[in-house]
Amino acid sequence: MDAPTILTTKNIHTMNNKRLFAAIAACASAISLSAQTWMWYPGDYEIWQGNNMNNRRTDRGAYFPPFWKQDSHYVTVEFSTVVDLQQAETISIATEGKYYVKIDGKMLFGMPDKVNLSAGHHRINIKVHNQATPPALFVDGQTIKSGKDWRVTFEDKEWIDESGKASDTSATTYMPVGYWNFNKASEKPSLFKLPTRHDQAVKSDGNGLYDFGKETFGYAILHGIKGNGTVHIYYGESAEEANDKENCETLDQLKIENGQITDLATNDTEQLGDTYTLKNSKAFRYIKVETEGGCSVSDVSMNYEYMPEEQKGSFKCNDAELNRIWDIGAYTMQLTTREFFIDGIKRDRWVWSGDAAQSYLMNYYLSNDNDMVKRTIFLLGGKAPITSHINTIMDYTFYWFNSIYDYYMYSGDRHFLTQIYPQMQTYMDYVLSRTDKDGMVEGLTGDWVFVDWADKPMDKHGQLSFEQILFRKSLESIATVAAIVGDNGSQAKYRQLADALGEKLLPFFWNDQKKALVHNRLNGKQSDEIFRYPNMFAVMYGYLDPQKQQEVKKSVMLNNQVLKITTPYMRFYELEALCMLNEQSQVMKEMKAYWGGMLKEGATSFWEKYNPDEHGRAKLAMYGRPYGKSLCHAWGASPIYLLGRYYLGVQPTKPGYEEYTVQPALGGLKWMEGNVPTPFGTVYVKMDKKTVTVKSDGGKGTLRIGNKNVAIPAGQSITVKY
């Protein structure tokens, strides 16, 4: 990078970076188009892999599957491409499944692993069948390689008439293929596993309790097993849980007999060696081992399982506690980022849309792993027919819609929109089929209207203002995606529906005496209940004019008489809304009190819920179970996003950071610095009370300080003194 240039507001000039960005985009496009990889029907691999992960949950040794509809991959798909060869070429073919090859409409004998093609124009069709794992294809030639430019369908609609002639017209819809980073023929997608590393316990009490020092995730390893008998293994995120064998959330039992060891949960048996590694991963900090009969165990260690992620984002400041909060947030994200973004690592280990929507945002400021976001969105979207909301939760369906447009803004990946848009339409058709006479959504039979875990009963009947706000934003999101992919007719329909709903929000739910949106409306009558949720989301989505925003801030968001939020899940959005109202100093106090409070309780990862009024074992309880609370929950890591977005102040304003703003705010800090990852590298921001420095690897940026704008040249640095 060039050395920083000292600028004042009197001599700032703007640099046109369109040519530079175009060159960067062209380079990235060329790289992605030429990348060779395994291919499948978009979403199929993600759904299959997600089913594998979601079905690993156990509850005290019992298999516990998800309670929503689980879809499956298409068992037969056809891959297709058209080529124009300057000279003859031989291609190699690898598949996961049985297959046939058709060149220019002619089917070849058997299942050839090599095919010779003459110079000229050719159409290649390869159909793959696999009942057990997603049909996948890898093609390697001098110029012909499997990759994102291929197309795929699950129904080719080809038929043969009575004369034996194959149809020459078709209603087949081909989709852009799905892919990830399996770039060699030997790297079969179905064989993918997360890597592990060996970790030792940091201490033992001598009575079978092993402490690994912090929240962790992986496979317990028993050493020095001798004799015959039964080994009981109790896991705990706290020492209390591991020691409470009657109530701990997870456990294992092993039977040792005549040189063989049997996992009593699965009845799998193998020969006993020097060590035994449990086959199902668990979350824990502590492991308690007890034996009965004549067996013994000399030691316990573990294989830590993780998704390799490059941590590209960073944040540091003068406040040591805040630095610790950022670090613990990053570790919480590391633990809950697996094959997909999951909720918590101990109890559910499932992919929940509401949790994932926040993980995406944290990811954009920590690792910027776009593949992880796409995989999770594909899994949650599932397949037609749609019979319920995502995870059965109405609000989680709306978060899914909105997260897709967010992904496009942070990544610039239009290709993904073309893949996911048909499923967006399918889901929106389902939602629209369940609206009432006012065009609003209400919880119907089978719907879980969640909102949040609140410390006060919440009426979920009738028209909830919170749900209508999310619904309106979802209609706006799908309308925008429809325009991007060229479906102008649907775009107009969705926009009209969004506008019609928007016109009803304030007349239906605004209470001028309370200066707030009321909670719900039942049988045409407003309730008296005021909750924070609809009011803060209306601020976030820009659905209130400046006067009403200030009224809501005073009457709801800064009003201690309104029920407080105790989950990090909704604190995330509450603090974001306050930041949007320029309350960074207040938010800083809230972050230090709330997340700092968990640190004072000894947290090594952030929790599903935190109430400072709970003490002793009560702070571990949830769902009527003494250790039901997750002490490592993805939505607890929200300071990662808040500090990157509203303190460092970096935000894309055009897809993929083609253009972006930097609007830093110290919020009571003396100084801060950090990196925000982008598709072109990072944006570095450093600020104290007198100086702001910004370094950019690309894009066209604007630094906003008060009411002044400063251009940030692509690939250069600026320092502004004021």
Summary of the structure (lengths in Angstrom):
residues: 722
radius of gyration: 27.7
end to end distance: 23.3
largest distance: 85.4
contacts: 2431
relative contact order: 0.11
helix: 32%
strand: 28%
